[in-house]
C-alpha cells in the first residue's frame, strides 16, 4: 500500500454502499492519522554517561525479532528518570526493578508526511508532560517503523525524551519483519476489512493488534497500542490500571466508535433485522468500536479458545456473511464485527479515554442521529483527532 490507510470513523477508505433511503456518502480517503510514534537515535553508552541526555536504549532493529529484542530488554536496564518536579512540588527519582509497562505505536512513511511528524511530536510531548510512574516502574515504548521514518523518529525521541520524569526504554520493530509474521495469520480476513477488492501483503501490518498475542514474546503479558493523532490530558499510567477492570473472559479493552460509521456499514443486516441493536447508538445500542486506543491482554488472548477460533478463516467468513460485512478500517472492523457476536470478549473503555473529534458523518447523511453517537460526558483523558480534526489547545 502506498500510504497508511485512513481509518477510525472519519478517516475513510473506499466507497460507501447505497442503502435503503440513505444516499451513500462520497467517501474520500481522508488521510490515516497513522499509528505511530517517533524514536530517538542510538546513543553510545559512553556518550550517554558523559552527557546524561540519552534517555533510552535503542533495541530491535536490524535483523532482530520481537523475541531477541525482548531478551535485550531484560538484559539492559531502562534509562533512569531525570529528576523532574511533580505538580505537588516533589521530585521523581529513578528506581530499580518493578513493573514494566508496554506501549506500542506505529510511525511509517514519515519522510514524506510533515503533518505526521508534527502529530508525533505533539502526542509524545503531551504524554511526557503528564506521565508519572510509580516507584520501580518503567515505560517500554515499542515503535513499529521502517526506513527513513526510523531515522526521523529517532531524532524526535532524542530531543523529546530529555528530562523524562520516569524510567523508559525504546524498542524498534521493523515493519517488514512483522508483516512476514502477520500475513499468514490475517491474510484471509484482509479482503473483508481492507480497502479495495484484493488482499495485499503490505496491508497486514494494520492487523497487528488482532494477532499481537502470537507475535509478542510470552514474557510480555499486556500492552497498549495507540494511534499517533492523540493528545494526552492525564497520566498514561492510569490507562494501564484499566486492565484491572477487565471482566472475566474479556481479552481486549476498547472504546466505542463515536460516529454512525457502523450504522452505515451494517445497513443490510439492519434492514433485514429491524429490531437489532447492531449499529445503534449508546447506551443501549452497539455502535461498534474505535481502535485508536487499544488495551491488549496478551496472556488472556493466548488463553482464550474462543478468541483464537475467531481468527480462523472459516469463522471470519461465517461472520462476514451473517452480517453482510465489508469494511475498510482494518483491525477496527474485525473487533467491531466480533463484538457484535461476542461482546463478552471486550472491556468497553469510557469515551473519555478515546474522545474522538471527527464529525465527517454528520455532513454525509446522518445529521439527524449524529449527536446520539458523538456525545461524551466527563473530563477528557485522551483526545483523538481522527480524520485530521484539530485537537483543542490547552
C-alpha positions as CSV (number, residue, x, y, z in Angstrom):
1,X,0.0,0.0,0.0
2,X,1.4,3.4,-1.0
3,X,0.4,5.1,2.2
4,X,-1.0,4.2,5.6
5,X,-4.8,3.7,5.2
6,X,-7.3,6.2,6.5
7,X,-9.3,4.9,9.4
8,X,-11.2,5.4,12.7
9,X,-14.5,6.8,11.7
10,X,-13.8,9.9,9.7
11,X,-10.6,8.5,8.2
12,X,-12.3,6.6,5.5
13,X,-11.3,4.3,2.6
14,X,-13.3,3.1,-0.3
15,X,-16.8,3.9,-1.5
16,X,-19.8,3.8,0.8
17,X,-22.6,1.4,-0.2
18,X,-26.0,2.7,-1.2
19,X,-28.8,1.5,1.0
20,X,-32.5,2.0,1.6
21,X,-33.4,5.6,1.6
22,X,-30.0,6.9,2.6
23,X,-27.7,8.5,-0.1
24,X,-24.3,6.9,0.1
25,X,-21.7,9.4,1.2
26,X,-18.9,10.0,-1.3
27,X,-16.1,8.7,0.9
28,X,-12.8,10.4,0.0
29,X,-9.7,9.0,1.6
30,X,-9.2,11.3,4.5
31,X,-5.6,10.5,5.4
32,X,-4.9,8.0,8.1
33,X,-3.7,9.6,11.2
34,X,-1.2,6.9,11.3
35,X,-0.4,4.8,14.3
36,X,3.0,5.6,15.1
37,X,5.4,7.4,17.2
38,X,8.8,8.9,17.0
39,X,12.1,7.3,18.1
40,X,15.4,8.6,19.2
41,X,18.9,8.0,17.8
42,X,21.0,5.3,19.3
43,X,23.4,6.7,21.9
44,X,26.7,5.2,22.6
45,X,26.9,4.3,26.3
46,X,30.0,6.4,26.8
47,X,28.3,9.4,25.3
48,X,25.2,8.7,27.4
49,X,27.2,8.7,30.5
50,X,29.1,11.8,29.6
51,X,26.2,14.0,28.5
52,X,23.4,12.3,30.6
53,X,21.0,13.0,27.8
54,X,20.4,9.5,26.4
55,X,17.0,8.8,27.8
56,X,16.5,5.5,26.2
57,X,18.2,2.4,24.6
58,X,17.9,1.5,21.0
59,X,16.8,-2.1,20.8
60,X,15.4,-4.2,18.0
61,X,16.2,-3.0,14.5
62,X,18.4,-4.8,12.0
63,X,17.6,-8.5,11.9
64,X,16.2,-8.7,15.4
65,X,12.8,-10.1,16.1
66,X,10.4,-9.4,18.9
67,X,11.9,-12.2,20.9
68,X,15.5,-11.1,20.5
69,X,14.6,-7.5,21.3
70,X,12.8,-8.7,24.5
71,X,15.9,-10.7,25.6
72,X,17.9,-7.5,25.3
73,X,15.2,-5.6,27.1
74,X,15.6,-7.9,30.1
75,X,19.3,-7.7,29.9
76,X,19.6,-4.0,29.6
77,X,18.1,-1.8,32.3
78,X,15.8,1.1,31.3
79,X,17.3,4.6,31.3
80,X,16.9,6.3,34.6
81,X,14.3,9.1,35.1
82,X,15.7,12.6,35.2
83,X,14.8,14.4,38.4
84,X,11.8,16.5,37.5
85,X,9.4,18.4,39.8
86,X,5.9,17.0,40.1
87,X,2.8,19.2,40.3
88,X,2.8,18.8,44.1
89,X,6.4,20.1,44.3
90,X,8.1,16.8,44.9
91,X,10.5,15.0,42.7
92,X,10.5,11.8,40.7
93,X,13.7,9.8,41.0
94,X,14.9,6.6,39.3
95,X,14.1,3.3,41.0
96,X,15.4,-0.2,40.2
97,X,13.2,-3.1,39.3
98,X,9.4,-3.1,39.3
99,X,6.6,-3.4,36.8
100,X,7.2,-3.0,33.1
101,X,4.5,-1.1,31.2
102,X,4.5,-1.6,27.4
103,X,3.1,0.9,24.9
104,X,3.2,0.3,21.1
105,X,2.9,2.9,18.3
106,X,3.4,2.9,14.5
107,X,5.4,5.5,12.7
108,X,5.7,4.9,9.0
109,X,6.1,6.9,5.8
110,X,7.0,10.0,7.8
111,X,9.7,11.1,5.4
112,X,7.0,12.5,3.0
113,X,4.5,13.5,5.7
114,X,5.3,16.5,7.7
115,X,1.9,16.5,9.3
116,X,2.5,13.1,10.7
117,X,5.8,14.2,12.2
118,X,4.0,17.1,13.8
119,X,1.4,14.8,15.3
120,X,4.1,12.5,16.6
121,X,5.8,15.4,18.4
122,X,2.6,16.8,19.9
123,X,1.4,13.4,21.1
124,X,4.7,12.4,22.7
125,X,5.1,15.8,24.3
126,X,1.7,15.6,25.9
127,X,2.4,12.1,27.1
128,X,5.6,13.2,28.7
129,X,4.1,16.3,30.3
130,X,1.6,14.2,32.2
131,X,3.4,11.0,32.6
132,X,4.3,9.8,36.2
133,X,5.1,6.2,37.1
134,X,5.3,4.5,40.5
135,X,8.5,3.5,42.2
136,X,10.3,0.8,40.2
137,X,8.1,1.1,37.1
138,X,9.4,1.7,33.6
139,X,7.7,2.5,30.3
140,X,8.8,0.5,27.3
141,X,7.9,2.2,24.1
142,X,7.6,-0.3,21.2
143,X,7.9,1.6,17.9
144,X,6.9,-0.1,14.6
145,X,8.7,1.7,11.8
146,X,10.8,1.4,8.7
147,X,13.5,3.1,6.5
148,X,13.8,6.8,6.7
149,X,10.9,7.0,9.2
150,X,13.2,5.2,11.7
151,X,15.8,8.0,11.5
152,X,13.2,10.7,11.7
153,X,11.6,9.1,14.7
154,X,14.9,8.6,16.5
155,X,15.7,12.3,16.1
156,X,12.3,13.3,17.6
157,X,12.6,11.0,20.6
158,X,16.2,12.0,21.3
159,X,15.0,15.6,21.8
160,X,11.7,14.9,23.5
161,X,12.8,12.3,26.0
162,X,15.4,14.5,27.5
163,X,14.3,15.2,31.1
164,X,11.6,12.5,31.1
165,X,10.2,12.0,34.6
166,X,10.2,8.2,34.5
167,X,12.4,5.3,33.6
168,X,11.9,4.3,30.0
169,X,13.2,2.2,27.1
170,X,12.6,2.3,23.4
171,X,12.4,-0.9,21.3
172,X,12.3,-0.6,17.5
173,X,10.4,-3.2,15.4
174,X,10.8,-3.4,11.6
175,X,7.5,-3.3,9.6
176,X,8.8,-5.8,7.1
177,X,9.7,-8.4,9.7
178,X,6.4,-8.0,11.4
179,X,4.5,-8.2,8.1
180,X,6.2,-11.5,7.3
181,X,4.9,-13.0,10.6
182,X,1.4,-11.5,10.4
183,X,0.5,-12.2,6.8
184,X,-0.2,-15.9,7.2
185,X,-2.4,-15.2,10.2
186,X,-4.5,-12.3,8.8
187,X,-4.4,-12.9,5.1
188,X,-7.9,-14.4,4.9
189,X,-9.5,-11.5,6.8
190,X,-7.9,-8.7,4.9
191,X,-10.3,-9.0,2.0
192,X,-13.2,-8.3,4.4
193,X,-11.7,-5.3,6.3
194,X,-9.3,-3.6,3.8
195,X,-9.9,-1.0,1.0
196,X,-10.2,-2.5,-2.5
197,X,-11.1,-6.0,-3.5
198,X,-7.7,-7.7,-3.2
199,X,-5.5,-8.9,-0.4
200,X,-2.3,-7.0,-0.2
201,X,0.8,-8.2,1.7
202,X,1.6,-4.7,2.9
203,X,-1.9,-4.3,4.5
204,X,-1.1,-7.0,7.1
205,X,0.6,-4.5,9.4
206,X,-2.7,-2.8,10.1
207,X,-4.0,-6.0,11.7
208,X,-1.1,-6.2,14.1
209,X,-3.3,-5.8,17.2
210,X,-5.5,-8.7,16.1
211,X,-2.6,-11.2,16.3
212,X,-0.3,-9.4,18.7
213,X,-0.5,-12.3,21.1
214,X,1.1,-14.6,18.5
215,X,3.8,-12.1,17.7
216,X,5.0,-10.7,21.0
217,X,7.1,-12.9,23.3
218,X,5.3,-14.6,26.1
219,X,7.2,-12.5,28.7
220,X,5.0,-9.6,27.7
221,X,1.5,-10.2,29.0
222,X,-0.1,-6.8,28.5
223,X,0.4,-4.0,26.0
224,X,-1.4,-0.8,25.0
225,X,-1.4,0.1,21.3
226,X,-2.3,3.7,20.4
227,X,-2.7,5.9,17.3
228,X,-0.5,8.8,16.8
229,X,-3.2,11.5,16.5
230,X,-3.8,11.7,20.2
231,X,-3.3,14.3,22.9
232,X,-2.9,13.0,26.5
233,X,-4.6,15.0,29.3
234,X,-3.8,12.7,32.1
235,X,-1.1,10.2,33.3
236,X,-0.7,7.3,30.9
237,X,-0.1,5.2,34.0
238,X,-3.8,5.5,34.8
239,X,-4.7,3.9,31.5
240,X,-2.8,0.8,32.4
241,X,-4.9,0.5,35.5
242,X,-7.9,-0.3,33.2
243,X,-6.5,-3.8,32.8
244,X,-7.6,-4.4,36.4
245,X,-11.2,-3.6,35.4
246,X,-11.5,-6.3,32.7
247,X,-14.4,-8.6,33.4
248,X,-13.8,-12.4,33.3
249,X,-13.4,-13.6,29.7
250,X,-12.5,-10.2,28.3
251,X,-9.3,-10.0,26.3
252,X,-9.3,-6.5,24.8
253,X,-10.1,-3.0,26.1
254,X,-11.5,-0.6,23.6
255,X,-13.8,2.4,23.4
256,X,-17.0,2.7,21.3
257,X,-17.0,4.4,17.9
258,X,-18.4,7.9,18.3
259,X,-19.9,8.3,14.8
260,X,-22.6,6.3,12.9
261,X,-19.9,4.5,10.9
262,X,-21.3,1.1,11.6
263,X,-24.9,2.1,11.4
264,X,-23.9,2.7,7.8
265,X,-21.7,-0.4,7.3
266,X,-24.3,-2.8,8.7
267,X,-27.1,-1.2,6.7
268,X,-28.2,-4.5,5.0
269,X,-28.2,-6.5,8.3
270,X,-30.2,-3.7,10.0
271,X,-32.7,-3.7,7.2
272,X,-33.2,-7.5,7.5
273,X,-33.3,-7.3,11.3
274,X,-35.2,-4.2,12.2
275,X,-35.2,-4.9,15.9
276,X,-31.4,-5.3,16.1
277,X,-29.2,-3.1,18.3
278,X,-26.3,-3.6,15.8
279,X,-25.2,-0.1,14.7
280,X,-27.5,1.7,17.2
281,X,-26.1,4.5,19.4
282,X,-25.1,4.0,23.1
283,X,-26.0,3.5,25.8
284,X,-28.3,0.6,24.7
285,X,-27.1,0.1,21.2
286,X,-24.0,-1.5,19.6
287,X,-22.2,1.4,17.7
288,X,-19.0,-0.6,17.1
289,X,-15.5,0.1,18.3
290,X,-12.7,2.6,17.6
291,X,-9.2,1.2,17.8
292,X,-7.3,4.5,18.4
293,X,-6.7,3.3,21.9
294,X,-6.3,-0.5,22.5
295,X,-5.6,-2.4,25.6
296,X,-4.4,-5.9,24.7
297,X,-4.3,-8.5,27.5
298,X,-1.9,-10.7,25.5
299,X,-2.0,-13.5,28.1
300,X,-5.8,-13.6,28.0
301,X,-5.7,-13.6,24.2
302,X,-3.3,-16.5,24.2
303,X,-5.5,-18.5,26.6
304,X,-8.9,-17.7,25.0
305,X,-10.0,-20.6,22.9
306,X,-12.9,-18.5,21.6
307,X,-10.8,-15.6,20.5
308,X,-8.3,-17.8,18.6
309,X,-11.2,-19.7,17.0
310,X,-12.5,-16.4,15.7
311,X,-9.2,-15.8,13.8
312,X,-9.7,-18.9,11.7
313,X,-10.7,-18.1,8.1
314,X,-13.8,-20.2,8.3
315,X,-15.1,-18.2,11.3
316,X,-14.3,-14.9,9.7
317,X,-16.1,-15.9,6.6
318,X,-19.1,-17.1,8.6
319,X,-19.5,-13.8,10.5
320,X,-18.9,-11.6,7.5
321,X,-21.7,-13.5,5.6
322,X,-24.1,-13.3,8.6
323,X,-23.6,-9.5,9.0
324,X,-23.1,-8.8,5.3
325,X,-19.9,-7.0,6.4
326,X,-17.5,-5.3,4.1
327,X,-15.2,-2.8,5.9
328,X,-12.1,-0.8,5.2
329,X,-10.7,0.1,8.6
330,X,-8.5,-2.9,9.3
331,X,-8.4,-4.2,12.9
332,X,-11.2,-1.9,14.0
333,X,-13.6,-3.6,11.6
334,X,-12.6,-7.0,12.9
335,X,-13.1,-6.1,16.5
336,X,-16.4,-4.4,15.7
337,X,-17.8,-7.4,13.9
338,X,-16.6,-9.8,16.6
339,X,-18.0,-7.6,19.3
340,X,-21.5,-7.8,17.8
341,X,-21.3,-11.6,18.1
342,X,-19.2,-11.9,21.3
343,X,-19.3,-8.8,23.4
344,X,-18.0,-10.7,26.4
345,X,-14.5,-10.6,24.8
346,X,-14.3,-6.8,25.3
347,X,-13.9,-4.4,28.1
348,X,-15.5,-1.2,26.9
349,X,-13.4,1.9,27.8
350,X,-15.1,5.1,28.8
351,X,-15.4,7.6,26.0
352,X,-13.1,9.9,27.9
353,X,-10.2,7.5,27.2
354,X,-10.7,7.9,23.4
355,X,-12.6,11.2,22.9
356,X,-12.9,11.1,19.1
357,X,-13.3,14.5,17.4
358,X,-14.1,13.7,13.8
359,X,-17.6,14.8,12.6
360,X,-17.4,13.6,9.0
361,X,-20.6,11.6,9.1
362,X,-22.6,14.5,10.4
363,X,-22.4,16.1,7.0
364,X,-22.8,12.9,5.0
365,X,-26.2,11.6,5.6
366,X,-26.5,11.2,9.3
367,X,-27.1,14.6,10.8
368,X,-30.4,13.5,12.4
369,X,-28.8,10.9,14.6
370,X,-25.2,12.0,14.8
371,X,-25.3,13.6,18.3
372,X,-26.5,10.4,19.8
373,X,-23.2,8.8,18.9
374,X,-21.0,11.8,19.4
375,X,-21.9,12.8,23.0
376,X,-19.4,12.1,25.7
377,X,-19.7,13.2,29.3
378,X,-16.9,13.5,31.7
379,X,-13.4,15.0,31.8
380,X,-11.4,14.0,28.7
381,X,-8.3,11.9,29.4
382,X,-7.2,11.4,25.8
383,X,-8.3,13.4,22.8
384,X,-8.3,11.6,19.4
385,X,-8.0,14.0,16.4
386,X,-9.2,11.4,13.9
387,X,-9.7,12.4,10.2
388,X,-7.2,15.2,10.8
389,X,-9.5,17.0,13.1
390,X,-7.8,19.7,15.2
391,X,-7.3,18.9,18.9
392,X,-8.3,21.6,21.4
393,X,-5.4,23.7,22.7
394,X,-4.6,23.6,26.5
